[in-house]
Amino acid sequence: MKILLFFIAFLVGADELMLGPILVPIGQDLGVAPERVTLFITAYSLALACCQLLLHWRRMHPVKMQ
């Protein structure tokens, strides 16, 4: 199970590294400054962190069905 979790974490990190270089051309096509485009990576990382916290909390405190 630990190897699977490691592999998933690796894929998430690799996804963020591959996303960075293509943001500048996408920003140029959309007419957005590169500084503003990099906020996308920050927003993605924060959303991912919040989802991970929520899913972990749900796993530790399951809802009991009646």
Buried (B, 14 or more C-beta within 10 A) or exposed (E): EEEEEEEEEEEEEEEEEEEEEEBEEEBEEEEBEEEEBBEBBEEEEEEEEEEEEEEEEEEEEEEEEE
